Amino acid sequence: MSLRRIAQRIESVHGEPLPCRVETLAVALKRTGFSRKRARYSLKKSATSRTSLMKAITLSKLQKAARDGQCRLIY
């Protein structure tokens, strides 16, 4: 969560504006042990493997149905 969003949440909970600047909030959070961490955008490996497994199973079922004449596959 960004400092601005933290400040907005504090203001919404208490119903009044933040009594300090956002930079002061950063110093206070650092003193209490919180650290700033950059969000990394990456896919989870387990979700990718599950998805690819599901797609492979679906494709094999569709290919079998196409061989049996139940459907027609167009690539």
Summary of the structure (lengths in Angstrom):
residues: 75
radius of gyration: 25.7
end to end distance: 43.4
largest distance: 71.9
contacts: 121
relative contact order: 0.07
helix: 60%
strand: 0%
